[in-house]
Amino acid sequence: MAALVLVGVSGWHQRWEIAPGQEETVAAELSSVGTDRVGRLRLFDLEADAEVTLVIAWEHVATAVIIPTPSTRHRPPGQYT
């Protein structure tokens, strides 16, 4: 399991669980941080308990990091930190 942490240029931040098997695909998208590209990431929404597609305008992201995590499906819901 891994999580994606995004920090926006205006200071917002989000944490998402990466959908199973999507770690490499998400990692490849991180080279787009700060560019005018638009990305589509397969993530897991803990509140909905379902895979979702996050559409992201990379120009609004200041930094992004993937961190290994234990399974978060048993934690309380809430993707924002």
C-alpha positions in Angstrom: 0.0 0.0 0.0 1.1 3.6 -0.6 -0.4 7.0 -0.2 0.0 10.1 -2.4 0.4 13.4 -0.6 -0.2 16.6 -2.6 0.7 20.1 -1.6 -0.8 23.0 -3.6 0.9 26.2 -4.5 -1.6 28.1 -2.3 -0.9 25.8 0.7 -3.7 23.2 0.5 -2.8 19.6 1.0 -4.4 16.3 0.4 -3.6 12.7 1.2 -5.0 9.8 -0.9 -4.5 6.1 -0.9 -3.2 4.9 -4.3 -5.4 2.2 -5.8 -3.9 -1.3 -5.8 -1.5 -1.8 -8.7 -1.3 1.9 -9.6 1.8 2.9 -7.7 4.1 3.0 -10.8 1.5 4.8 -12.9 1.0 7.5 -10.2 4.8 7.8 -9.7 5.2 8.5 -13.4 2.7 11.3 -13.2 4.7 13.1 -10.5 7.1 14.5 -13.2 4.2 16.7 -14.2 4.2 18.7 -11.0 4.2 22.4 -11.8 3.6 22.0 -15.5 0.4 22.9 -17.4 -0.5 19.2 -17.9 -3.7 17.6 -16.6 -3.4 14.2 -15.0 -5.8 11.4 -14.2 -4.9 9.2 -11.3 -6.6 6.0 -10.0 -6.9 6.4 -6.3 -8.9 5.0 -3.5 -11.5 7.2 -1.7 -11.7 6.0 1.9 -15.0 7.7 2.6 -16.6 6.1 -0.4 -14.7 2.9 0.0 -14.2 2.8 -3.7 -11.6 3.5 -6.5 -12.0 6.9 -8.0 -10.2 8.9 -10.8 -8.7 12.1 -9.6 -8.3 14.7 -12.4 -5.6 17.1 -11.4 -4.2 20.3 -12.9 -0.5 19.9 -12.1 0.2 23.6 -12.4 -1.6 24.1 -9.0 0.6 21.5 -7.3 3.8 22.6 -5.6 5.0 19.2 -4.5 3.9 15.6 -4.4 5.3 12.6 -2.7 4.4 8.9 -2.5 4.9 7.3 0.9 4.5 3.6 1.8 1.7 3.0 4.3 0.1 0.1 6.0 -3.4 -0.5 4.8 -5.6 2.5 5.5 -8.9 0.9 4.9 -9.3 0.3 8.6 -8.5 3.8 9.7 -11.3 6.4 10.2 -12.4 8.1 7.0 -11.1 11.5 5.9 -8.7 12.0 3.0 -7.7 15.5 3.9 -5.0 16.1 6.5 
